[in-house]
């Protein structure tokens, strides 16, 4: 089993989002509505009571397991794992057909070995000043990006692989202010 490479920090909360309510279709898959912890959106994470932190962690953990059953998410994590090798191949001057073939080999090998859901460690309290809404938006944007990663037959020699692997801008404040908590 491979650990999902997009999990950030010790809790892995940025690598998950939760579902509730109606869903929309994305290809052959059902995509959940925006992540919602059910907590007040304007509330800073540092203001959450221990039971609210647990609620946030439980929602994230439950959904992580469900999301990793989805082919688009598993593919996205495997593609992310291949990015360093793809960037190196690209820099070496490999042709586009070879780049696509190597991408496919790496992604298939990863998919066959499985993508392990990282365990979520939930603190009793959080010191982070970002709001619940900021965390929810970051998680939504992260999974949207993972679902939208290209398939190997769609990549080109001119693609910016490191930009594909970059955490969404909506996560910048979280990574800046609370990298050890999330």
N, C-alpha and C positions, 0 to 999 in steps of 0.2 A: 504494500500500500504506500502511496505517495501522499505526503501532506499537501493540502491545498496551498500553493505558493502565495496567494493573495491575502492570507490572514495577516493582519497587522497587530503588532503589540502582543502582550502576553495573554490577553483575553480573547482575541480573535473576533471581537464584536463588530469590527469594521468589515469583516468578511461575510457577514450574514445580514439578512433582512427578513421580516416576518410578514405573513399574509393574513388577510382578513377580508371578508366581503367578496364582491364580484371580481371576476378575472377577465382579462382580454387575451386574444390569441396572438401568438408570435410564431409564425411558421406552423409547425405541428404541435407546438407546446402551449400550455396555458401559462400566462405570465400573471403573477399576483399584482394586486393593487399596491400602492405605496406602503412602505413599512410604517407601522404604527405600533408604538409600545402601549398605547392607551393612556399614556402619561401626559400631563399638561405640556404643550409644545414649547411654551416660553420659559419653562423651568430649567435653570442651570443644573447640570448633572450633580454638581456639588451640593445642591439643596435637596436631593432625593433622599428619602428615608431608606433604611436598609431593606424594607419590604418592597419599595419601589425599584431599588437597584436589582433585587432578585427578580421582580416582574420583567424588567428590561432584559436581564440575562436569560431568563426562561424563554421569553418570546424569541430571542435571537437563537438560542440553542435549538429549540424545537424546529424553527424554520430552516436552520442550517442543514439539518438532516434531510428535510423534505426537498430543499433546493438541490442538494447534491445528488438526488435521484434523477434530476432533469438533464437530458443530454446536452443542451446548450451550455449549461453551467459547467458540467464536467469537461466538455470540449474547451470552454474558456479557460479553465484552470490549467488544463494540459497545454494549451497554446501559450499561456503565460510562462509556463515552465520551459517551453522551447525558445522563448524570446532571446536569451543570451546566445544560444547556439545559432539561431537565425541571424542575429546581428553580426556574429563572427563570420558566418558563411558569406553574408552580404559584403562585409568588408574585405573578404578574401578575393572577391571578384567572380564568384561562382555565377553561372548563368541562371536565369529565372526558372527554367524547367528543373534544374538540379535543386534549386532552393525549395521549390514546391514539393519535390519528391522527398527531400530530407525532412521538411516540415511534416509531411504526412506520416513518415516513419516515426518521428519523435512523438507526435500526437497519438498515433495508434498504440505505440508501446506504452505510453502513459495511461491511456484509456483502458488497455488490457490489464494493466497492473492495479488499476483502481486509484481513486483520489480519496484520501482519508480526510474526514472532517476533523479539524483540530478541536480538542476539548476546550470548552469555554470555562475559564476560571472567573468566578464572579466575586469581586471584592464586596465587603460589607458597605463601604462608603466610597464615593468618588470625590476627588478634589478638583476635577476638571470644571472649568467655568463655561464651557460651551453648552448650548441649550439642547434639550431633547430634539427640537426641530432640526437643528444643525446635524445632529447625529443621524437622524432619520433620513435627511436629504443626502448625506454622505453615503449611507448604506444603499439607498435607491440608485444613486449615480454610479456607485461601484458595480452593482449587479447589472445595471443597464450596459455599462461598458463591457463587462464580462460576456453578457449575452450577444453583444454587437461585434465582438472580435471576429475577424475574417476566418473563413475556412482556408485550408492550405491551398486549394486550387484557385483561390481569389487573391493571394498575395502577389506582389510584384517586387522586382528587384529594387524599386525606388521607395518602397514602404519605409516608414520611420518606426521600426520595431520598438525602440525604447520609449517613444511617445505612446505607443499602444499600451505599454506596460505601466505607464505612469498612473498614479492614483489620481482620481478626478479632483479638479480644483475645489470642489465643495468640501473636500476632506483636508485641505491645507491647514485651516485653523485648528482642527482637531489634532493633526499630526504635530503642529507647532506647540500647542498649549498642553496637550495631554498624551504624549507618545507612550508613556509607561502604563497608562490606565486602560487604553483601548488597543 
